[in-house]
Amino acid sequence: MATESSVWNTCNYNHNVTFFYDLVGKNISVGWTPRDSVVIGLGLTLCVIVVLANLMVMVAILLNRRFHFPIYYLLGNMAAADLFAGVAYANLMLNTGPWTRMLTKEQWYIRGALIDISLTASVANLLAVAVERHQTIITMQLHSNMTKRRVVLLIVCIWVTAIIMGLVPSTFWNCECDLEDCSTVAPLYSRRFLIFWAVLNLLTFFIMVAVYTRIFIYVRYQSRSMSQHTSEMRHNQTVVNLMKTISMVLGAFVICWTPGLMTLLLDGLLGKASHANSYEKYCLVIAECNSLVNPIIYSLRDDEMRRTFKWILCCLCQRGAHQQREPSTVEINSPLPEETLGFVQKSAAQALCKTQDTNDKDGWTDPRV
């Protein structure tokens, strides 16, 4: 009995990926079915859309000076995390099914690490946004006084943390030395690591929801104590509009990622008894859809973001048609405090491009001037 226990606890570094899949009873497809081909085709198409949509958000924030504030830099970093998630999911699509048998353990760990990094970066960004909004709104400010250097340092810390969390399973917290601890969803991962990771993320969700709840209660109380004809009321309404947008982003993130995290938690706690393999793919698809939801929320909630999107698409179409006109960099003069968030009058994309050519001022001209 002691000999059997000793053999069982010996590290299994020489075994391949297939050994661990067979150990937990997770089947690897032998060949491609028409259904698998359709799923991968749709998945890769979704990844392309996710990458392009979030790239547009990042370009819009870079070009439009009205978005040159800490809160928008963090939202831009959120778009970068969503773009990274699209790349990670595409890599997963290209290394799944029968292709899984051809993966080395290093390649398998990289495949999982990319997903872990994208989720950790998204959660850390949301937490940073929540702290930034709490600091500015409670102190009755529209934007944080955080310098660009501090914002860059914060963004770097977010990605360093995400990379470290992604590398943890491959470096030391796996089940290669404890086969009883192998996960059924991710056969080389330790079930204890999945419990830790899922609980940490779910706890972060609850903290962010609590922070935003406190902010909304505070803003609502301040709104009732102000006259509707004061500049403070207009300022407060602008804050509320941005808070609604950020809350929609947070809500979409929680809705899309909670099923996946609960699946990992159940798998970590129950193992094979959780039957997580029967529905984990659906949870992963829902989680990936979150990376596409955020650009949609930005375009529906923020008129200024929508105008910038139209300008970018307009200029790309004109450049693709080999027209002589070259779009210049978008630089918008800083607006009044209550207008800083970009909730301004709508303007057609063609008018925006035409304005760029007929004005020699810095950046766009305010349509109300």
N, C-alpha and C positions, 0 to 999 in steps of 0.2 A: 504493500500500500504506500509506503514511504517512497519506494522507488518510482511508482507511477506518479505520485505527486511531484517528485523532483523533475521527472521528464516533462510533465505538463507545464511546470513553471519555468522551464528553460527557454531562453530567448530564441526566437525563430527567425533570425535575420536572413537565413538562406532560402526561405520559402518565397514563392512568387505570389502575385495578387490572387490568382485563381485558388490557391490553397485557402486563403482567408475567406473568400466568397463561399467555397464549398463547406468550410467550417461552420459558418452561421446559416447555411441553407439558402443563400441568395443566388439565384440562378443567373448565369450569363448566357445571353442568347447565342445560338450557334450561327444563325443566318438572319438576314434582314427580311422582314415581312412588309407588305405594302403599307400596313398601318405605321410601322416604325419609320418608313421613308417619309410618309406624310407628316408625322410628328416632328421629325428632324428638319424637314423643309420649312414647316411653319415656324419652328423654333429659331432657325437661323434667320428667317425673314424678320421675326420679331427683334432679334439681336441687332440687325442692321438698322431698323427703325429706332431702337433705343439709343444706339450710338449716335446717329445723326440728330435726333431730337435733343439730346442732352448736349451735344456739341454746339447746337444752335443757341441753347441757353447760355453756355459759357462764352460764346462769341458776343452775344447780345450784352452781357454784363461787362465784357471787356471794352466794347466799343462805345457804349452809352454812358456818359458821365453821370447821369442821374442815378446810376446804379453803383457808383464808386463810393460805397459806404460799407462798414464792416458786416452788416447784416446780409448785404447782397454778395459780398465776397464769400461768406459762409454758405450762402445758397448756391453760389457758383461751384464751391467745393463739393456741395451735395450733388450737383449735376455731374461733377467729375467722378464721384463715387458711383453714381448710376451708370455712367458711361463705362466705368471699369466693370460693373456688374454685367453689362451687356457683353463685354469681351470675355468675362469669366464663363458666362452661360454658353457663349458660342464655343469656347474651348471644351466645355462639358459635352455639348452636342457632337463635337467632332471626335470625342474620345469615350463614347458610350456604346451600349449594345455589344455586338461581337468584337468591336475594337478594344473593349476592356481587357480581353485576354492578352492583347499585344502590349499592354502598358507595363512598364517596369514599376517598382514600388516608388521610385523617385518621381516618375511622371504622374502616378496616381496621387501622391501627396501634393504635388503642384496643382493638380486639377482641383482638389479639395481646398487647398490654401487660397486660391483665387476667389472662391466663393466666400470663404471666411473673411478675407481681407475686405471685400466689398461690403459685406454686412457690417463688420466692425467700423469701417470708415463712415458708413451711413448713420449708424447709431451715435457715434462720437460727434458727427456733425450736428445731428439733431439736438444732442445735449448741449453743445456749444451755442447753438442758436437759442435754445431755451434760456441759458444763463445770460446771454447777451440781451435778449428781450426783457428779462426780469430786471437786469441792472438799469437799462435805459428807461423803461416805463415807470418803474417805481420812483426813479429820480426825476420824473417828468421831462424826459428828453426824447427827441425823435430818433436820434442815432447815437450810437456809442462814441465816446471820446477816445476809443482805442486807436492807437496809431497803426499805420500800415505795417510797420515792422512787427508789432505784436500780433497782428492778424496773420501775417506770414508765418511767424513762429508757432502760432496756435495750429495753423493748417499743417505745418510740418510735423508737429507733435501728434496730430490726429492720424496721419499716415504712418508714422513710425509705430504708434500703438497698434494700428491695424495690421501692419506687416508682422509685428511680433506675435500677435494673436494667431495669425495665419500660419506661422512657423512652429508654434508650440506642439501641435500633434506630430509633426514629422521629426522633431528633434528629440523629445523625451516623453510626451504624454500620449502614447499609443498602446496597442495591446499586443505588440510583438513578443513581449516577455510575460504576458498574462493572457492566455487565449480565452479564459473564461470571461474576460472583461471586454471582448470584442463586440462592437456594435453590429446590428443587423442592417442598418441603413448605410453606414460607412464602415465596412468590415475591418479596416485597419485602425480605426479610431477607438480610443478607450471610451467605454460607456460613462465612466466618471467624468471625463472631459466634456462629453456632450451635456451631462447634467449641469456641470459648472457653467458652460458657455450659454446654455439656454436660460438658466436661472439668472445669470448676470444680465443678459439682454432683456429679459422680461422685467427684471427689477428696474433697469434703466427706463423702460417704457413707463412704468408706474410713476417714477420720479418726474419724468417729463410731463406726464398728464397732470400731476399734482402742481407743478410749476405753472403750467398754462392755465389751470383752473384758478389759481391764486391771482394771476395776472388779469384774467377776465373779470373776476369779482372786483378787483381794485379799479379797473377801468370803468366798469359799470357804475360803481359807487361815485367815481369822479364825474362821470357824465351827468348823473342826477343832480349833482351839486353845482353845475355850471349852467349859465344862461345859454340858450340856443343861438344868441346873437353875438357871442364873444369869440375872439380869435382862439381862445383856449378850447372852445367846443369844436371848432374846425380842426384844430391840431389833434384833439382827442379822437375825432372821427377818422382821421387819417391813420392814426395808430391802430384803431380798431380794424380798419380795412386790411392793413398788413398782417395783423394778428390772425384774422380770419384765414388769410392765404396760408400762413405758416401752420395754423392748426389743421387745415385741410391736408397739407403735406404730411404732418405728423399722424393724422387720423388714417390716411391712406397707407402710410408705412406700417402702422400697428395692425391694421386689418390684413394687409398682404403678408406680413412676416410672422404674425402670431401662430397661424396654423402650422407653419414649418417648424417654429421653435417648440411648439407643444408636441409635435411629432418626435423631434429629437429628445425632448424631455421624457416622453413615454418610452421611447426606445432605450434611453439610458437607465430608466427605472425598472422596466419590465423585460427588456431584451426581446427574445423571440415571442413571448406571450403578448407583446403589444401589436404584432402583425403590422408593423409600421411600413414594411415593404409594399404592402398592397395599396397605399395611398400617398407615399412620400413623393412620388413624381408629380402628382397633382399639386401638392403643397409647394413644390419647387417652381412650378409654372406660375402659380399665383404670386409667389415672391418676386419672380422676374418681372411680372406685369407692373409691379410698383415702380420700376425704373422708367416705365413709359408714362405713368400717371402724372408724375411731377411736372414735366414740361406742359402737359395739358392743363394742369391746375394754374400754372403761371400764365399761360396764354388766355385762359378764361377769366381769371381774377384781376390781372394787371393790364390796364389799357396801354401803358407805356411799353411793357414787355411785348405786347401784341404788335404795337406799332414798329418796334425794333425788328421783330420777326419778319414783318411784311417788308420792311426796308431791305433786310438781308436777302430775302427771297427775290425781291424785285431786282436788286443789283446783280444777283447771281444769274437770273434769267437773261438780263440784258447783256451781261458779259458772255454768257453762253451763246447768244445770238450774234456775237462779234460786232457789237455796236461800238462807236467811237468813244462814247461817254464812259469815263472811269469813275467809280464811286470813291469818294474820299472817306477818311476815318470819321466816325460819328463821335462828335464831342458836344455834349449839351451843357450849356452853362447851368450852374447850380440854381435851382428854382427857389421859391420862397419855402419856408419851413413846412407849411401845410401842403405844399405841392411836391415835396421831395420824393415821395414814394411813387410818383409817376402816374397817378390817377388823373389823367388829363383827357381833353377832348379827343375823339377818334379822328384819324386821318388816313386816307387811302394810301396804298403803297406807292402808286405812281406819283402822287403828289409829293411824297417824301423824297423820292429820287429826284424829282424836278426841282425841289427846294434846294437840294444839295448843289445843283448845278447853277442856280440863279442867284445864290447868296455867297458872298465872300467872307462872311463872318465865321468865327470859330464854331464848327459843328452845326447842328440843326438850329433853325429859328423856331422859337416858341410859336405854335400856331395861333396863339391869342394875341400876339404882338401886331 
